[in-house]
Amino acid sequence: MDFEIRDVDLFAKPEDIALMNPYNEVPILVERDLILYESHIINEYIDERFPHPQLMPGDPVARARVRLFLFNFEKELFAHVNVLESARHQGAPTSSSRRRARRSATA
């Protein structure tokens, strides 16, 4: 599968992001006339479109566990990533914001 990765400045997104995703968020997958957004939808599409090797386990119980893991990972990790990205955009993080993020990540 050929693909192209484009880095996007989350604080200065190109206008075409909003045209492809009504929520103006990344990631976005474009394949021919198909435009997908939301990472879990993209992952499921890739897994079904290109079945070998599988991204998800074949067993429904194992797939459900992977989905739950990814959901928790997204909720727990990306909340901290957003804080760090916002701080970086506003300038270098202060030592107190770094300590807060470190405490939250280890809690």
CYANA upper distance limits for C-alpha pairs under 8 A (distance plus 0.5 A):
  8 VAL  CA     12 ALA  CA      8.37
  8 VAL  CA     13 LYS  CA      6.73
  8 VAL  CA     14 PRO  CA      8.13
  9 ASP  CA     13 LYS  CA      6.10
 11 PHE  CA     89 HIS  CA      8.02
 13 LYS  CA     17 ILE  CA      7.29
 14 PRO  CA     18 ALA  CA      8.46
 15 GLU  CA     19 LEU  CA      7.41
 16 ASP  CA     20 MET  CA      6.74
 17 ILE  CA     21 ASN  CA      6.46
 17 ILE  CA     24 ASN  CA      6.15
 17 ILE  CA     25 GLU  CA      7.48
 17 ILE  CA     26 VAL  CA      8.06
 18 ALA  CA     22 PRO  CA      6.07
 18 ALA  CA     23 TYR  CA      7.28
 18 ALA  CA     24 ASN  CA      4.86
 18 ALA  CA     25 GLU  CA      8.01
 19 LEU  CA     24 ASN  CA      8.29
 20 MET  CA     24 ASN  CA      8.30
 20 MET  CA     28 ILE  CA      8.06
 20 MET  CA     35 ILE  CA      7.19
 21 ASN  CA     25 GLU  CA      6.97
 21 ASN  CA     26 VAL  CA      8.44
 21 ASN  CA     28 ILE  CA      7.93
 21 ASN  CA     36 LEU  CA      8.44
 21 ASN  CA     37 TYR  CA      6.95
 25 GLU  CA     37 TYR  CA      8.42
 26 VAL  CA     37 TYR  CA      7.42
 26 VAL  CA     38 GLU  CA      7.88
 27 PRO  CA     37 TYR  CA      6.47
 27 PRO  CA     38 GLU  CA      6.90
 27 PRO  CA     39 SER  CA      6.83
 28 ILE  CA     35 ILE  CA      7.52
 28 ILE  CA     36 LEU  CA      6.18
 28 ILE  CA     37 TYR  CA      5.04
 28 ILE  CA     38 GLU  CA      7.60
 28 ILE  CA     39 SER  CA      8.40
 28 ILE  CA     42 ILE  CA      8.33
 29 LEU  CA     34 LEU  CA      8.46
 29 LEU  CA     35 ILE  CA      6.24
 29 LEU  CA     36 LEU  CA      5.59
 29 LEU  CA     37 TYR  CA      6.82
 29 LEU  CA     42 ILE  CA      7.22
 30 VAL  CA     34 LEU  CA      6.24
 30 VAL  CA     35 ILE  CA      5.09
 30 VAL  CA     36 LEU  CA      6.98
 31 GLU  CA     35 ILE  CA      7.05
 36 LEU  CA     41 ILE  CA      7.69
 36 LEU  CA     42 ILE  CA      6.72
 37 TYR  CA     41 ILE  CA      7.33
 37 TYR  CA     42 ILE  CA      6.96
 38 GLU  CA     42 ILE  CA      6.82
 39 SER  CA     43 ASN  CA      6.52
 40 HIS  CA     44 GLU  CA      6.68
 41 ILE  CA     45 TYR  CA      6.65
 42 ILE  CA     46 ILE  CA      6.67
 43 ASN  CA     47 ASP  CA      6.60
 43 ASN  CA     55 LEU  CA      8.25
 44 GLU  CA     48 GLU  CA      6.69
 45 TYR  CA     49 ARG  CA      6.35
 46 ILE  CA     50 PHE  CA      6.18
 46 ILE  CA     51 PRO  CA      8.18
 47 ASP  CA     51 PRO  CA      5.81
 47 ASP  CA     52 HIS  CA      8.44
 47 ASP  CA     54 GLN  CA      6.41
 47 ASP  CA     55 LEU  CA      6.10
 47 ASP  CA     56 MET  CA      7.58
 50 PHE  CA     54 GLN  CA      8.29
 51 PRO  CA     55 LEU  CA      8.41
 56 MET  CA     63 ARG  CA      6.55
 56 MET  CA     66 VAL  CA      8.04
 57 PRO  CA     62 ALA  CA      6.53
 57 PRO  CA     63 ARG  CA      5.95
 58 GLY  CA     62 ALA  CA      8.00
 58 GLY  CA     63 ARG  CA      7.46
 59 ASP  CA     63 ARG  CA      6.65
 60 PRO  CA     64 ALA  CA      6.60
 61 VAL  CA     65 ARG  CA      6.80
 62 ALA  CA     66 VAL  CA      6.73
 63 ARG  CA     67 ARG  CA      6.65
 64 ALA  CA     68 LEU  CA      6.66
 65 ARG  CA     69 PHE  CA      6.58
 66 VAL  CA     70 LEU  CA      6.64
 67 ARG  CA     71 PHE  CA      6.61
 68 LEU  CA     72 ASN  CA      6.67
 69 PHE  CA     73 PHE  CA      6.47
 70 LEU  CA     74 GLU  CA      6.53
 71 PHE  CA     75 LYS  CA      6.75
 72 ASN  CA     76 GLU  CA      6.40
 73 PHE  CA     77 LEU  CA      6.08
 73 PHE  CA     78 PHE  CA      8.01
 74 GLU  CA     78 PHE  CA      5.84
 74 GLU  CA     79 ALA  CA      8.20
 75 LYS  CA     79 ALA  CA      6.74
 76 GLU  CA     80 HIS  CA      7.77
 77 LEU  CA     81 VAL  CA      6.93
 77 LEU  CA    105 ALA  CA      8.19
 78 PHE  CA     82 ASN  CA      6.51
 79 ALA  CA     83 VAL  CA      7.05
 80 HIS  CA     84 LEU  CA      6.76
 80 HIS  CA    101 ALA  CA      7.05
 80 HIS  CA    104 SER  CA      8.25
 80 HIS  CA    105 ALA  CA      7.68
 81 VAL  CA     85 GLU  CA      6.50
 82 ASN  CA     86 SER  CA      6.52
 83 VAL  CA     87 ALA  CA      6.69
 83 VAL  CA    101 ALA  CA      8.23
 84 LEU  CA     88 ARG  CA      6.58
 84 LEU  CA     93 PRO  CA      8.20
 84 LEU  CA    101 ALA  CA      8.09
 85 GLU  CA     89 HIS  CA      6.64
 86 SER  CA     90 GLN  CA      6.78
 87 ALA  CA     91 GLY  CA      6.67
 87 ALA  CA     92 ALA  CA      7.19
 87 ALA  CA     93 PRO  CA      5.89
 88 ARG  CA     92 ALA  CA      5.91
 88 ARG  CA     93 PRO  CA      6.58
 93 PRO  CA     97 SER  CA      6.56
 93 PRO  CA     98 ARG  CA      6.94
 94 THR  CA     98 ARG  CA      6.83
 95 SER  CA     99 ARG  CA      6.65
 96 SER  CA    100 ARG  CA      6.62
 97 SER  CA    101 ALA  CA      6.62
 98 ARG  CA    102 ARG  CA      6.55
 99 ARG  CA    103 ARG  CA      6.52
100 ARG  CA    104 SER  CA      6.61
101 ALA  CA    105 ALA  CA      6.55
102 ARG  CA    106 THR  CA      6.80
103 ARG  CA    107 ALA  CA      6.54
